[in-house]
Amino acid sequence: MANETNNDITGALGNLANAYTSLVKQSLEIITTGVKDTLKVIEPLGKSALDVVGSATNTLGQAVQNVTSAIAPKK
């Protein structure tokens, strides 16, 4: 009878360890998937933002050149 109790406790501890391992593994998979999906969303947004900043900089540069040309004395 004592042997059966030891087997039950050993089995319960084994099941508990398996459940814990499974929960940790699933949690890590969820976090990894979340990070990957977030990066998939952020990457195009960052690229678009850089394109907008580049275009705005070029437009501003052209505007400064046009103003400078208009103000500069004609020869």
Order of alpha helices (4+ residues) and beta strands (2+ residues): alpha
